Amino acid sequence: MDAKCPQCEKVATLDYDITTVKCANCGFEAKYDDYLEIMKEKVGELIANFNPDRSGF
């Protein structure tokens, strides 16, 4: 399966056992549980930095 690499944002690979995420582009490698935590942090950062543009309302 494909996953998004948290380092280079290209396509990484999730193995069939769903245990490891690897990126052939930048060399990122992490256990799946660690990968999920990294991605949760990234989502939290996006939410914290979100500034909706509500012009016209």
N, C-alpha and C positions, 0 to 999 in steps of 0.2 A: 504494500500500500504506500501511497505517497503522503508526505507530511511537509509542513513548511519549516525550513531550517531557521532557527532563531538567531543564528549569527549572520548568514549572508542572505537570508530570505528567499533562497532558491528552493528547488524541490529536493527534499531529503527522502529517505526510504525507511519505512517501518517494516521490520522483518515479519515473517509469517507467524512467528510465535508471539508477536506483540510484546517483545522484551527490549528491543534496541532500536533507536533511531540513528541513522547515519546519513551524512551528507557527503557525497562524492566530490562536490565542488570545493568546499572549504575544509573538509576533514572533521567537522563536528560529529561527535558520537556521545550518546547518553542513554542510560536506561530509560525505558518508557515512562516510569513514574517520575523520574527527574525531569524528563522532557516536559511532562504535563505541568510540573511546578514552574518551570522556566516560562512556559507559554502563559500560565495564569498570571505571573508577574508582569509579562508584557501587556496583557489585556488590562490589568490594573493600572499600568502606566498610561495606556491609551485613554482610559476612562478619566483618570486624574487630570490629564492634559487636554481633554475635550473641551472645546469652546464653541458652542453652537452659534452659528451666524443666523440670527433671527431678524434680520432687517426686513421691514415690511409688515411685521406683526405688531 
